[in-house]
């Protein structure tokens, strides 16, 4: 007659074979280093292809963005869609708002490396990237200002609720035909923004090449009380 065995010493699930050697464990420090490297690689890939964090260093986009805000920029927005008038964008200003080539040695190697790391993590300002609002698209004629003090695009006055209360649409008159493949951009704090108006005499007449646009600002993630979506016009 079969009976249940009470001796479980030979059951490996209960009592492992004492003669069997345990598999060697990896040092905790090594595992942590591997995890950090993997995390950095994932972050780099996401930054390169999907999204990137940026620090807002100036008041030029108030009230939409404040000094010290951290924002997330979607790099996919314009891979599957077009830039729209009213979008808030980050762009590489080299060749339009800044010299094409800077001098890294001017501020020292360590300062340059530290700045690059800070920019990568979105905790310090970038010296080549700018955040502005798209006002004129390729082919648009942007004019300031009509009898009511409003900008007009292709003869139609713009409603600009995002402009800082108390600011004029522009205190500088201009009449610009935006070239093909370029954008006319302005800050929401019109009286405190070095935007396309400030570069009328530079190459491109103050306009920014479309292929220099990094992406659309879609989210403010810091400070936490103000976190939320950043909307266009």
C-alpha positions as a Markdown table, in Angstrom:
| # | Residue | x | y | z |
|---|---|---|---|---|
| 1 | Unk | 0.0 | 0.0 | 0.0 |
| 2 | Unk | 1.4 | 3.3 | -1.1 |
| 3 | Unk | 1.8 | 6.0 | 1.6 |
| 4 | Unk | 3.0 | 9.7 | 1.4 |
| 5 | Unk | 6.6 | 10.1 | 2.2 |
| 6 | Unk | 7.4 | 12.3 | 5.1 |
| 7 | Unk | 11.2 | 12.5 | 4.3 |
| 8 | Unk | 11.7 | 15.6 | 2.1 |
| 9 | Unk | 15.5 | 15.8 | 2.4 |
| 10 | Unk | 16.0 | 14.5 | -1.1 |
| 11 | Unk | 13.5 | 17.0 | -2.7 |
| 12 | Unk | 15.7 | 19.7 | -4.3 |
| 13 | Unk | 12.8 | 22.2 | -4.0 |
| 14 | Unk | 12.9 | 21.8 | -0.2 |
| 15 | Unk | 16.5 | 21.0 | 0.6 |
| 16 | Unk | 19.2 | 21.5 | -2.1 |
| 17 | Unk | 21.9 | 19.0 | -2.5 |
| 18 | Unk | 24.6 | 20.1 | -0.1 |
| 19 | Unk | 27.2 | 18.8 | -2.6 |
| 20 | Unk | 26.0 | 21.1 | -5.3 |
| 21 | Unk | 27.9 | 24.5 | -5.7 |
| 22 | Unk | 25.9 | 27.7 | -5.8 |
| 23 | Unk | 26.2 | 29.8 | -8.9 |
| 24 | Unk | 28.6 | 32.7 | -8.4 |
| 25 | Unk | 26.8 | 36.1 | -7.9 |
| 26 | Unk | 27.8 | 39.2 | -9.8 |
| 27 | Unk | 29.1 | 42.0 | -7.6 |
| 28 | Unk | 26.3 | 44.5 | -6.8 |
| 29 | Unk | 28.5 | 47.4 | -8.0 |
| 30 | Unk | 29.0 | 45.7 | -11.4 |
| 31 | Unk | 25.2 | 45.1 | -11.8 |
| 32 | Unk | 24.5 | 48.7 | -10.9 |
| 33 | Unk | 27.1 | 50.0 | -13.4 |
| 34 | Unk | 25.5 | 47.9 | -16.2 |
| 35 | Unk | 22.0 | 49.2 | -15.3 |
| 36 | Unk | 23.3 | 52.8 | -15.4 |
| 37 | Unk | 24.9 | 52.3 | -18.8 |
| 38 | Unk | 21.7 | 50.7 | -20.2 |
| 39 | Unk | 19.7 | 53.6 | -18.8 |
| 40 | Unk | 22.0 | 56.1 | -20.4 |
| 41 | Unk | 21.8 | 54.4 | -23.8 |
| 42 | Unk | 18.0 | 54.3 | -23.6 |
| 43 | Unk | 18.0 | 58.0 | -22.6 |
| 44 | Unk | 20.3 | 58.9 | -25.5 |
| 45 | Unk | 18.2 | 57.0 | -28.0 |
| 46 | Unk | 15.0 | 58.6 | -26.7 |
| 47 | Unk | 16.6 | 62.0 | -26.8 |
| 48 | Unk | 18.0 | 61.5 | -30.3 |
| 49 | Unk | 14.8 | 60.1 | -31.9 |
| 50 | Unk | 11.7 | 60.9 | -29.7 |
| 51 | Unk | 11.9 | 63.7 | -27.2 |
| 52 | Unk | 14.4 | 66.0 | -25.4 |
| 53 | Unk | 14.3 | 68.1 | -22.3 |
| 54 | Unk | 15.2 | 71.8 | -22.3 |
| 55 | Unk | 15.7 | 74.5 | -19.7 |
| 56 | Unk | 14.1 | 77.9 | -20.2 |
| 57 | Unk | 16.8 | 80.5 | -19.3 |
| 58 | Unk | 15.0 | 83.8 | -20.2 |
| 59 | Unk | 11.7 | 85.7 | -20.0 |
| 60 | Unk | 11.2 | 85.9 | -23.7 |
| 61 | Unk | 8.3 | 83.5 | -23.8 |
| 62 | Unk | 6.3 | 84.8 | -20.8 |
| 63 | Unk | 3.6 | 84.2 | -19.9 |
| 64 | Unk | 3.6 | 80.9 | -21.7 |
| 65 | Unk | 6.9 | 79.8 | -20.3 |
| 66 | Unk | 8.7 | 81.1 | -17.2 |
| 67 | Unk | 12.4 | 81.4 | -16.4 |
| 68 | Unk | 13.6 | 78.1 | -14.9 |
| 69 | Unk | 10.9 | 76.0 | -16.5 |
| 70 | Unk | 11.9 | 72.6 | -17.8 |
| 71 | Unk | 10.0 | 71.5 | -20.9 |
| 72 | Unk | 9.8 | 68.4 | -23.1 |
| 73 | Unk | 10.2 | 68.8 | -26.8 |
| 74 | Unk | 8.7 | 66.2 | -29.2 |
| 75 | Unk | 11.0 | 65.3 | -32.0 |
| 76 | Unk | 8.3 | 63.2 | -33.7 |
| 77 | Unk | 5.8 | 66.1 | -34.1 |
| 78 | Unk | 7.2 | 67.2 | -37.4 |
| 79 | Unk | 8.4 | 63.8 | -38.7 |
| 80 | Unk | 4.7 | 62.9 | -39.1 |
| 81 | Unk | 3.2 | 66.3 | -39.5 |
| 82 | Unk | 3.8 | 69.9 | -40.5 |
| 83 | Unk | 4.7 | 73.0 | -38.5 |
| 84 | Unk | 1.7 | 75.1 | -37.8 |
| 85 | Unk | 1.3 | 78.8 | -37.1 |
| 86 | Unk | 1.2 | 79.3 | -33.4 |
| 87 | Unk | 3.3 | 76.3 | -32.5 |
| 88 | Unk | 6.0 | 76.8 | -29.8 |
| 89 | Unk | 9.2 | 75.3 | -31.1 |
| 90 | Unk | 12.8 | 74.8 | -30.2 |
| 91 | Unk | 15.3 | 75.4 | -33.0 |
| 92 | Unk | 19.0 | 75.4 | -33.5 |
| 93 | Unk | 19.8 | 79.0 | -34.1 |
| 94 | Unk | 23.3 | 78.6 | -35.6 |
| 95 | Unk | 23.4 | 80.4 | -38.9 |
| 96 | Unk | 20.3 | 82.5 | -38.2 |
| 97 | Unk | 20.3 | 83.7 | -34.6 |
| 98 | Unk | 23.9 | 82.8 | -33.7 |
| 99 | Unk | 27.2 | 82.2 | -35.5 |
| 100 | Unk | 27.5 | 78.8 | -37.3 |
| 101 | Unk | 30.6 | 77.8 | -35.4 |
| 102 | Unk | 31.4 | 78.8 | -31.8 |
| 103 | Unk | 34.7 | 78.6 | -30.1 |
| 104 | Unk | 34.6 | 75.9 | -27.5 |
| 105 | Unk | 38.1 | 76.9 | -26.2 |
| 106 | Unk | 36.8 | 80.3 | -25.3 |
| 107 | Unk | 35.1 | 79.1 | -22.1 |
| 108 | Unk | 37.4 | 76.2 | -21.4 |
| 109 | Unk | 37.1 | 72.5 | -22.1 |
| 110 | Unk | 35.7 | 71.6 | -18.7 |
| 111 | Unk | 33.0 | 74.3 | -18.9 |
| 112 | Unk | 32.1 | 73.2 | -22.4 |
| 113 | Unk | 31.8 | 69.5 | -21.4 |
| 114 | Unk | 29.8 | 70.5 | -18.3 |
| 115 | Unk | 27.5 | 72.6 | -20.4 |
| 116 | Unk | 26.9 | 69.8 | -22.9 |
| 117 | Unk | 26.0 | 67.4 | -20.1 |
| 118 | Unk | 23.7 | 69.9 | -18.5 |
| 119 | Unk | 22.0 | 70.6 | -21.8 |
| 120 | Unk | 21.7 | 66.8 | -22.5 |
| 121 | Unk | 19.8 | 66.4 | -19.2 |
| 122 | Unk | 17.7 | 69.5 | -19.6 |
| 123 | Unk | 19.1 | 71.2 | -16.4 |
| 124 | Unk | 21.1 | 74.0 | -18.0 |
| 125 | Unk | 20.6 | 76.3 | -21.0 |
| 126 | Unk | 21.9 | 75.5 | -24.4 |
| 127 | Unk | 23.9 | 78.3 | -26.1 |
| 128 | Unk | 22.7 | 77.3 | -29.6 |
| 129 | Unk | 19.0 | 76.4 | -29.0 |
| 130 | Unk | 16.2 | 78.9 | -28.9 |
| 131 | Unk | 12.5 | 78.6 | -28.0 |
| 132 | Unk | 10.0 | 80.9 | -29.9 |
| 133 | Unk | 6.5 | 80.8 | -31.4 |
| 134 | Unk | 5.9 | 80.3 | -35.1 |
| 135 | Unk | 4.2 | 83.4 | -36.6 |
| 136 | Unk | 5.0 | 83.0 | -40.2 |
| 137 | Unk | 5.2 | 79.9 | -42.4 |
| 138 | Unk | 7.0 | 79.5 | -45.7 |
| 139 | Unk | 5.6 | 81.9 | -48.2 |
| 140 | Unk | 3.7 | 84.0 | -45.7 |
| 141 | Unk | 3.8 | 87.8 | -45.7 |
| 142 | Unk | 4.0 | 89.0 | -42.1 |
| 143 | Unk | 3.4 | 92.7 | -41.5 |
| 144 | Unk | 3.4 | 94.9 | -38.4 |
| 145 | Unk | 1.2 | 96.5 | -37.7 |
| 146 | Unk | -2.3 | 97.5 | -38.8 |
| 147 | Unk | -4.3 | 100.5 | -37.5 |
| 148 | Unk | -5.4 | 98.4 | -34.5 |
| 149 | Unk | -1.8 | 97.5 | -33.6 |
| 150 | Unk | -2.1 | 93.9 | -34.7 |
| 151 | Unk | 0.2 | 91.7 | -36.8 |
| 152 | Unk | -1.2 | 90.5 | -40.1 |
| 153 | Unk | -0.4 | 87.4 | -42.1 |
| 154 | Unk | -1.3 | 87.5 | -45.8 |
| 155 | Unk | -3.5 | 90.4 | -45.1 |
| 156 | Unk | -5.4 | 88.8 | -42.2 |
| 157 | Unk | -5.0 | 90.3 | -38.7 |
| 158 | Unk | -3.8 | 87.8 | -36.1 |
| 159 | Unk | -5.5 | 87.2 | -32.8 |
| 160 | Unk | -2.7 | 86.6 | -30.3 |
| 161 | Unk | -4.0 | 85.7 | -26.9 |
| 162 | Unk | -0.7 | 84.3 | -25.9 |
| 163 | Unk | 1.2 | 87.7 | -26.0 |
| 164 | Unk | 2.1 | 89.0 | -22.5 |
| 165 | Unk | -0.7 | 91.3 | -21.3 |
| 166 | Unk | 0.4 | 95.0 | -21.7 |
| 167 | Unk | 2.8 | 94.2 | -24.5 |
| 168 | Unk | 2.2 | 95.5 | -28.1 |
| 169 | Unk | 2.2 | 93.0 | -30.9 |
| 170 | Unk | 5.5 | 94.6 | -31.8 |
| 171 | Unk | 7.1 | 98.0 | -31.2 |
| 172 | Unk | 9.2 | 97.5 | -34.4 |
| 173 | Unk | 7.5 | 97.8 | -37.8 |
| 174 | Unk | 8.4 | 95.2 | -40.4 |
| 175 | Unk | 7.1 | 93.8 | -43.6 |
| 176 | Unk | 8.6 | 90.3 | -44.4 |
| 177 | Unk | 8.0 | 87.7 | -47.0 |
| 178 | Unk | 9.0 | 84.4 | -45.5 |
| 179 | Unk | 11.2 | 82.4 | -47.9 |
| 180 | Unk | 10.5 | 78.8 | -48.8 |
| 181 | Unk | 11.7 | 76.4 | -46.3 |
| 182 | Unk | 11.9 | 79.0 | -43.5 |
| 183 | Unk | 9.9 | 80.3 | -40.5 |
| 184 | Unk | 9.3 | 83.7 | -38.9 |
| 185 | Unk | 9.4 | 83.3 | -35.1 |
| 186 | Unk | 8.6 | 85.6 | -32.2 |
| 187 | Unk | 8.6 | 85.5 | -28.4 |
| 188 | Unk | 5.3 | 85.9 | -26.5 |
| 189 | Unk | 7.0 | 88.6 | -24.3 |
| 190 | Unk | 7.3 | 90.9 | -27.3 |
| 191 | Unk | 9.1 | 93.7 | -25.4 |
| 192 | Unk | 11.7 | 91.3 | -24.1 |
| 193 | Unk | 12.4 | 88.9 | -26.9 |
| 194 | Unk | 15.4 | 88.9 | -29.3 |
| 195 | Unk | 13.5 | 87.1 | -32.1 |
| 196 | Unk | 13.2 | 87.3 | -35.8 |
| 197 | Unk | 12.8 | 91.1 | -35.6 |
| 198 | Unk | 16.3 | 91.4 | -34.0 |
| 199 | Unk | 17.9 | 89.5 | -36.9 |
| 200 | Unk | 16.4 | 91.3 | -40.0 |
| 201 | Unk | 19.9 | 92.2 | -41.1 |
| 202 | Unk | 21.4 | 88.8 | -40.6 |
| 203 | Unk | 21.6 | 85.9 | -43.1 |
| 204 | Unk | 18.0 | 84.7 | -43.8 |
| 205 | Unk | 16.6 | 88.1 | -42.8 |
| 206 | Unk | 15.6 | 86.8 | -39.3 |
| 207 | Unk | 13.9 | 83.7 | -40.6 |
| 208 | Unk | 14.8 | 80.2 | -39.3 |
| 209 | Unk | 15.4 | 77.1 | -41.6 |
| 210 | Unk | 12.8 | 74.4 | -41.1 |
| 211 | Unk | 15.5 | 71.8 | -41.0 |
| 212 | Unk | 16.9 | 73.5 | -37.9 |
| 213 | Unk | 13.7 | 73.0 | -35.9 |
| 214 | Unk | 14.4 | 70.4 | -33.1 |
| 215 | Unk | 10.7 | 69.9 | -32.3 |
| 216 | Unk | 7.6 | 71.2 | -30.7 |
| 217 | Unk | 7.3 | 72.1 | -27.1 |
| 218 | Unk | 4.5 | 69.9 | -25.8 |
| 219 | Unk | 4.9 | 69.6 | -22.0 |
| 220 | Unk | 6.2 | 71.6 | -19.0 |
| 221 | Unk | 7.4 | 69.0 | -16.4 |
| 222 | Unk | 9.0 | 71.4 | -13.9 |
| 223 | Unk | 8.2 | 73.0 | -11.6 |
| 224 | Unk | 5.6 | 70.4 | -10.6 |
| 225 | Unk | 2.8 | 72.8 | -9.6 |
| 226 | Unk | 2.8 | 74.2 | -13.1 |
| 227 | Unk | 3.3 | 70.9 | -14.9 |
| 228 | Unk | 1.1 | 70.4 | -17.9 |
| 229 | Unk | 0.7 | 70.6 | -21.7 |
| 230 | Unk | 2.1 | 73.6 | -23.5 |
| 231 | Unk | -0.5 | 74.6 | -26.1 |
| 232 | Unk | -0.1 | 76.5 | -29.3 |
| 233 | Unk | -2.3 | 79.3 | -30.5 |
